[in-house]
Amino acid sequence: VPLFRSFGFETVQEFLFQRIKRACDDAWARGAQCRVLSVGAGNCDLEISIALQLQDAGAQGYLIECIDITRAMLERGMKNAAEKGIRDHLLFRQADITEWRLDQQYDVIMTTQFLHHVVHLEKLLDNIKSALLPSGHFLVVDMIGRNGHMRWPEALSVVETLWRDLPEKY
């Protein structure tokens, strides 16, 4: 959190909201709809929460598109958005984002805790880059290690120290 504070936020949601709000304000000022794409959105809990924050902050003309491969998760998101009265600000699309070619451009593309599942990351990132407006932003919250999930040496030493202190049953 102290490191986050130096950048003007304390939580992941606050980081995402601040940047999305700024992009939506810019889009509104130029007379355009603010389009946000969330890759690997799951149940869309974070996206719904951000949409509510945007609504509370007076943002106008925004649409958050949630993409996930799992239909049941998206259906839970649709139901939750409807219950919270913001269904009109969210679009739900079932697709395998690693295979789907994005066919429009976005002010913001975001992903949280998804990229570490992607095998052909470069292909996906090229697709995302082509789908961003020239002034767009790609927001990522994830842990991507080198060579898959191999930890950095400094992290490994901390884990090994903690591991030695754990009771045997763990």
N, C-alpha and C positions, 0 to 999 in steps of 0.2 A: 504493500500500500504506500509506503513512503516514496518509492520510485514512481508509482502511478501518480501520486500527488504532484510531483515535479512536472508532470505533463498536463495537469489540470483535471484529473478525474481520480476516483477511488475504487470504482468497480468496473468490471467488464461491460455491464449494461450501460453505465454512465459514459464510458468511452464510445460505445457504439451509438448511443442516443445523440451525444453531442455532435458527432460527425454527420450522422444522418439528418439531424435537424438543420444543420448548416447547409447541407446539400439541398434539402427541401426548400429552405428559405431562398437559396440562390435560384432554384428552378422556378419557384413562384414569382420571383422578381423578373425573370425573363419570360413569364407567361406560359411556362411549360409545366406539365405534370411531373412530379418527382417520382421516379421509378427506382425501387430498391429490390434487388434480388437476393434471397437468402438461399445459399447452396447447402444441401444436407440439413434441412430445417427440422426434420423429425416431427414432433408434436406442435411445433411453432409457438411454444410457450414464450420464448424470448422475443420473437417477432410480434406477437400479440401485445406483450408488455410494452415494447417500444412504440407500437401503434397507439396504445393508450396514452403514453407519455407525449407523443406528438400531438394527439388530440387535446390533451390538457394544456400543452404549450401554445395552442392556437395555430398549429401548422395546417396548411390547406393543400389540397391537390396532390396528395401522396398515395401511392399504391405499393404495398410490400408483397412481392411474389415469393411464395415459399415453394421450393422444389425439394422433393425427397423421393426415394425409390419405393418407400413403404406406404401403400395406400391407407392402411389402418391408422397410421400415425397422422397422416394428413387429414383424415376424417375426424380424428379427435381435435385437431387444430381448428377445423371448420366449425365444429360444434361449439368449441370454446369461444371462438371469435363471434359467433352468432349470439351466444349467451351474454357476451360483454358489449354487444351492440356496435361492433366495429367491422362486421363482415364485409362491408363495402370497401374497406381499405386494404383487404387482403385477397390475394389470388392464390389458389392452391393447385399445384401441378405435379402429377406423378411422372417421374422420369428418372432415368439413370443419367445423371449429369455428366458422367465420364464419357458417355456415348452421344448425348444429345448436343446438337449444334445450336448455340444460342442465336436466335433470329432477330433480336432487337438490341437496342443499347440502353444502358442503365446509368443513373447518376451514382449509384452505390451498389456494389456487389459485396456481400458479406458472407463469412462462413465461420462457424464456431465449432470446434472439436470435430471436424470432419476430414480435413486434408490428410491426416495421418492414416486414413483408411484407403487412400488413393494410391494405386500402384503406378499408373502412368501420369504422374503429377505434372510433368512438363506439358503434355497434351492438354490437360484440363486448364492449366494456367494460360496457355496460348489462347484457348477458347474464351476464357474470362477476359483476357486483355482485349480481344477483338469486340467483346460485348460492352465494354465501358465507353461512355462518352469521353471525348478528349479531356474534359474537366472532371471526369469521374474518379471515384476512389474505390479501392479494393481493401476491405477491412477484414483482417484475419485474427482470430483468437484460437490458437492451437498449440500443440506441442509436436514438433516434428524433429525427431532425432536424426543423426546421421546414420546411413546404412540401415534404414528401417527404424527399429526402436532401440538401437544401441545407444547407450547413454554417453554423454560427454565425460571425460575422465574426472573432472572436478565434481560432477554429480555422483558418479560411481563411488568415489571415496566417501562421500557423505552417507550414501545408502549402505555401504559396507560397514561403516561405523555404527549406524543405527541397527543394522541387522545383528551385529554382535551383542547388542544390549537387549534384544528381544528374548523373551522366554522361549525355551525350546519348542513348546507346543505351537508357536506361531511361525 
